[in-house]
């Protein structure tokens, strides 16, 4: 018996849990799929089941890749696995841990130097190598971001 597009779509969705990818493989638009969800309670239920199956499938794939890396002696993979799967190895984190991580990459200042002569570039390079910071010929107020 030939499968209809809904069944084929649900099979594809069950492989990746990605609606756009499944739609592209079957030749459907996302609008069509979401219209089907609105129109049919049964399709909506099967859609949710396929998403769950797809997430499990991708998780299994990712886990198998991590395990392969662990078997090959990849230390970061070992550390990742233990940090996330073994209660004895879980590190207590302070309450503001994630806030500090996300805020630690903020840029406080950007400096831009523009050279007009080759000798200025060479002089600046020599100064930096000798630990001398030279702002000669430019001013912080000249550049705004």
Secondary structure, 3 states (H helix, E strand, C coil): CCCCHHHHHHHHHHHHCCHHHHHHHHCCCHHHHHHHHHHCHHHHHHHHHHHHHHHHHHHHHHHHHHHHHHHCCCHHHHHHHHHHHCHHHCCCCCCCHHHHHHHCCCCCCCCCCCCCCHHHHHHHHHHHHCCCCCCCCCCHHHCCC
